[in-house]
Amino acid sequence: MTHRARPNGREDFLGPSTHVPGRDAVPGRSEFLEFLGMTLAAGAFVLFVVVRPEVTRALVHKLAMSSAGLAH
């Protein structure tokens, strides 16, 4: 466990952001950020696997060669 050398006087602000004065919780924000992240991940997948299949082949080849090197 982490030992703090000095107690922090702001420990009451470690709760959710709705309990912090001056900050409002935005409903649906986490769902939007999750959707945005999944969209970026899907875009990267399409870019490297569908549009540029040689990148995928090169990665598989490199992984196979490194695995074969560890086996011998």
ZIGIWO-V614482 format. One record per pair of residues at least 6 apart in sequence whose ideal C-beta (glycine too) atoms are under 6 Angstrom apart, sorted by the first residue. I is the first residue (numbers start at 0). J is the second residue. If there is no record, write none. Layout:
BEGIN
i,j
I,J
I,J
END
This chain:
BEGIN
i,j
12,19
16,22
17,24
47,54
48,55
END
